[in-house]
Amino acid sequence: MYCRFENAVTAAEKAGQIDARNIEVAVLLSNVRLVARARARGNDLFKSERFTEACSAYGEGLRLDPSNPVLYCNRAACWFKLGMWERSIEDCNHALSIQPSYTKALLRRAASNSKLQRWEDAVRDYEVLRKELPFDNEVAESLFHAQIALKKSRGEEVYNLKFGGEVEEVSGLENFRAAVSLPGVSVVHFKVNSNSQCKQISPFVDTLCGRYPSINFLKVDIEASPAVANMENVRIVPTFKIYKNGNRVKEIVCPSREMLEHSVKHYNF
């Protein structure tokens, strides 16, 4: 986004050099330079933590260029620093209406919604960001905490959930019963280590574990734990079963990645 803005300045300057007597080009060049100056002044004020003045500087730029998503997003950062989260959200919405994939605007809107405890809106934005930035640990952790807060706001019981969990291997009837009886949602992958389909989908289960950190992901090797397989009547692998507060709510046999994630997401809330 920054490069696009700088490119616009460069393009206007080149146009001015090519046709120096063109009044429209001269006006455009003057306007672009004034916008760039307002943005630079706003950035300097922001770095000096003079956030109210920075808001005014970005506002001057927006009066000249009301469809500039960078200026909206930068002003949103000022509002956030000033604790004016509603205004921050408004400016993020403006930026995203112009540039829907603007990552910084999504981050700032999600953070502002979190401050206002609008957990459903925050989770929605963090889920989009999690897909766009799959290796960003801060986004993953923010999503996790927003999901936990959303569950609590709905009166759901939340116990001992920690960020950064892994798919836990479970063996033995007693351990299996204890694991799926935990409060919240558990997803169990019944597998055979040598099975090619299980090998193909296992890395995606690890991905889902990171993407939906408030869900308890488990795996059971039915050859190593035949008693669990018999109790759960698992004959084909990979089979996935979803439990909510100890009750089985869904069973999927040999699902596609899309079908598996759809089910996981559905029972996440």
N, C-alpha and C positions, 0 to 999 in steps of 0.2 A: 504493500500500500504506500509506503514511504517513497519507494522508487517511482511509482506512478505519478506521485505529486511532483517529485523533482523532474521527471521526464516532461511534465506539462510546462514547467517553467522553461526548461531547455528548448522545447518545441516552439513556445511563444517567442523566445529570444531569437531563434533561427528565422522564424517567419518575419520578424522585424528587420533582420539583416537583409533578407531577400527583397522585401518590399517596404523600404523605410518610409515611403510617403503614403502608404495605405492607412487611412485614419482608423478603420476598424481594427486592424492589426495593432496599431499603436495603443488604442484603448484597451484591447485585450492584454497586451504586454504589461501595461501599467497596472491593470487589475490583478493579473497573476503575481506581479512583484509585490503589490500591497498585501495580497493574501499570504504570500510566503513570508513577508516581513512580520505580519501579525502572528503567524504560526511560530516563527522563531522567537518573537518576544514572549509569547505565551509559554514556550518551552523553557526559556531562561527564567521566567517568573516561577514556573512550576518547580524547577530545580532549586530555586531559592526558598521554596515552601511558601511563596506568596500566592496562595491558591485563589483568593478572591480576585486579585488583579489579573491572574492568569486566565480566569474565566472571562473577564472583560476583553482581554486580548484575543482570545479564541472567538469570542462573540463578534468582535470587529471583523475578523476574517470571514465569519459566516454571513455577515451582512453583505459582504462583497461576493461570496461564493456559497450560497445556501444549500448546495448539494455536495458539499465536501465532507465525506465520512470521517476523514482523519481529524478534522477540527471538532466534529461532534464527539468523537471518541476521546479526544484529549480533554475536552471540556467535561465529559463524563467522569474522567479521572479526578478532575478538580472537585466536582460536586461530591464524589466519594470521599475524598480527603476531608472535605468540610462537613461530612456526616449528613449530606443532603441526598439521601439515596433515591428518593423518588425522582428527583431531577436527573440524577445519574442514569437511571433506567430510561427516562424519556429521551435523553441524548443518545444512549445506546440503541434505542429503538429507531431513532432517526438514521443513525449510522448503518444499522442493519437493513433498513428499508432501501437504502442506496446500494449497499454492498452486503448481501445476505451471508456471505461466507467470511465475514470479518472476524477473525479469531479474537482479537483484543476486545472488541465490543461485546462478544459473547461472554468472555471472561469477566468483564466489568459488570455486565448485567447480572450474571450468576452470583457474583460477590455481593452486589447490592441487594438482590432478592434474599440472599442468605442473611444479610444484616437486618432486613425487614421480616425475617422468619417466614418468608413465602417459599416454603421448602419444595413444593411441587414444581414451581417455576424454576427454582434453582437446579433441581435434579434434571429437569428437561434440558436446560442449557448445558449442564455438565456432562450429560449423556452424549450430546452432540459433540462436545469438545473431546470426550474420551475416544470417540471414533476417529476424529480428525487428528488427535495427538495421542496415539496409543502408548507412547513411551514416556509421557509426561507424568511423573510421579505425583507432582503437586495437584494436577487435575484429578488423578485417580483418588487421591486422599480427600480432596474437597468433595468429590462425588460420594465417597463412602460416608463422610460425616453428614452430608445433606440427606442421604438416604436414611441414615439412622435417625436424624432429627425428624424427618417426615413420618417415619414409623411411630416415633414417640408422640408426635402431634396427633396421630390418629388413635392414640390409646393402646397401641400394640406394645407388648412386653418385649424388651430387648435386653439380652444377657450376654456378657462376656464376648462381645464382638470386637475384634481387633483388626485394624487395617493391615493389609499385606499378607493375608492368609493364602495357603496353598491347598490344592486338592488333597484331602487326607485319605490315606488308604486304611480301610477297615476290614478286620477279619474276626470271625467268631460271632456267634449269635448274640451273646451278651453285649459285646461292643457295638454291634450293628444296631440293636434295639436302643441302646443309650444314645447313639449318634443321631438317629432319625427322630428321637423323642425330644430333642432340644427345641426350645421356643424358636419360632421363625420358620424360614423355608430351608429345606435341605434338598439338594439334587444328587442322586446316586447314579453313578455310572457302573453298571454291571458289565464286566469285560472278561476277555481271555487274552493274556499278554501276547500270545502267538497269533491271534486273529488279525488279519490284514485290515478289516474295517475298523476294528478297535484302535489299531495303530494310527490309522488315518485321522480319526476324530479326536483322539486323546489330546493332541496339541491345541485343538480348538476349545476343548473343555478347560484347559489351563488358561486360555485367553478369556473365556467367560468368567472364570474365577477372579481374574483381575478386573474385568469389566463390571461385574456385579459383586463387589466385595462384601455386601451385607448378607449374601446368601452362603450357606454352608455347603461346599462341594465335597462329595465323597466318592471313592471308587472301591469296588469290590471285585476281586478276581474270583470268579465262580469255581475255578479249578482248585484254588487254594482254600476256598470257603464253601464247600458243597452244601453244608447245612443251611447257610444263608440263602443260597440259590434255590434250594428245595422249599424253604419256608416262603420265599417270595415268588415261587413258581417261575423262575427265569430259565428258559430253555434256549433262547436265541440271543446272541450278542452282536453288536452292542445294544443293550436295553437301558433306558433311563427311566427312573421313577422319581417323582417329585413329592415331597412330604411337607405339610404345613402344620406346625405345632403337633407333630407326631402322627398325623393322619395322612394317608396316601391320597393325593388329589389328581395325579396324572401319571400315565405310563406311556412311553413312546418306544417303539421297537425300530431299530435301524433308521433313525431320523436323518434328514439332511441337516446341514449346519443352520440353514435358515429356520427350519421347523423347530430345532432344538432351542435356538436363541429366542424365537417367538414365545415358546412355552415358558422359558426361564423368565423372560421379561414380564409375561402376563402374571405370573405368581409372585413376582418380586414385590408387588404392592397389595 
